[in-house]
């Protein structure tokens, strides 16, 4: 069983600290030459201090008299009789001001710690303290300033006054070196020795003096300080980048958008837009269109090419020049009533006027419905309607011109075909007459019929003569004269029939045979009949072409007539301003991305 050792309790009075070098404004760790030892030297000096080195003359009370003794009573009486020094805030402020301002007494150079402070000095001190208070210092920083002030022997009325006086002396209480110097070079408090009035000497005890921080604490403090520094730097960079971003957005997006809004709301001239729509249709043919052609014509697909052609014409320079000649397009947009941005210069060129024409005249084609939609913009509603009516008139003329050449080609072809048929028919007729004159035969059929009639008659007579000859020869004693006569008649008839038949197949007298003459005449007559039929067909085609030419094949049908508006259509103020902001934002975004990519490429 162990017995706890109990130490005898002694009533010890805390001896007042002697005025040290710290209170005199001198570092207590400084040597005789005034040099401050390093941190390692201070730690070694602290470790080398002999804990049990007791002075024989030390009784544990220092210079103070023992309580209850005659010396203590005498000191108390002297204190009561002596005048009480100033206490409170006034004395502290006076001492602080005297140290800060470096005032000295009359005897020579030593600061006058109890000198009077003027109201002007107090006002300046309060103003400086208020300025320091508005800096937003943390509690840790204020405590550090108070400790540094105590280290340098500065009597401060408050933490803020400690900061003020330290700065007056050129000391920054928040530097890392000052904090470490405060921790490592702070002097040891005077030792208090526990002794008894009699008996053996007891070992010297150490008061609760601040110990040196360990290496881990120093590293932690250093790390926290670095982290706080990095955080403050990051916050400062973020604030700077945010301010720069806001400034760039204000310069490249905000200001241009505001200028655009001012223009659209206050400067831009109101413009009036006239809407119209028309359709290009095809006329049905006289015989009626059927099948696929009629279906395409009914659906509007057949006139797609005509509609596109009309659209191209209305958007061309030719239409702009005609509109300027008829309605004064250039003069209207060059007037002083239009704002300078939309106004044409005086005596503009055709290219300048055409750019404005493209902006003010908009024509669109809808292929599903076959409609042409036109929008004409002008500074007055009457002028806008006038321009629309003129352009519709130009479109009708363009449609007529599209089919005029086709109609002219049809008439020309019909006339040429009729003329050719008539000429060939005349040539065939001349050939028939020439053959008749050369052969001396009007009709080969009649000539052939006459010859064949004669041959038939002579053959009949020949048969009769042959019968007579046979009858004569049947007599036993025929009459020779009659037999010879009959035989002579038979021979002459046969010769005559052979001559007649030879006229049909053999040429006689320098002319061709009757068969050849008949064939040539028949061919000439057939050619003549063909030419006559072709001439008749050409006459019919010419009549049909004349009918089609007189009838309009393409025509323009207005589905929505141009009517002058009673309110301005443009500018759309809010939409245009919003669009300007989006446009400037997009430009800024593209420029920022491009610059970021370039910086990345350069850095890489």
Secondary structure, 3 states (H helix, E strand, C coil): CCCCCCCCCCCCCCCCCCCCCCCCCCCCCECCCCCECCHHHHHHHHHCCCCCCCCCCCCCCCCCCCCCCHHHHHHHHHHHHCCCCCCCHHHHHHHHHHHHHCCECCCCCCECCCCCCCHHHHHHHHHHHHHHHCCCCCHHHHHHHHHHHHHCCCCCCCHHHHHHHHHHCCCCCCCHHHHHHHHHCCCCCCCECCCCCCCCCCCCECCCCCCCCCHHHHHHHHHHHHHHHHHHHHHHHHHHHHHHHHHHHHHHHHHHHHHHHHHHHHHCCCEEEEEEEEEEEECCCCCCCCHHHHHHHHHCHHHHHHHHHHHHHHCCHHHHHHHHHHHCHHHHHCCCCCCCCCCCCCCCCHHHHHHHHHHHEEEEEECCCCEEEEEEEECCHHHHHHHHHHHHHHHHHHHHHHHHHHHHHHHHHHHHHHHHHHHHHHHHHHHHHHHHHHHCCCCHHHHHHHHHHHHHHHHHHHHHHHHHHHHHHCCCCCCHHHHHHHHHHHHHHHHHHHHHHHHHHCCECCECCHHHHHHHHHHHHHHHHHHHHHHHHHHHHHHHHHHHHHCCCEEEEEEECCCCCCCCCECCHHHHHHHHHHHHHHHHHHHHHHHHHHHHHHHC
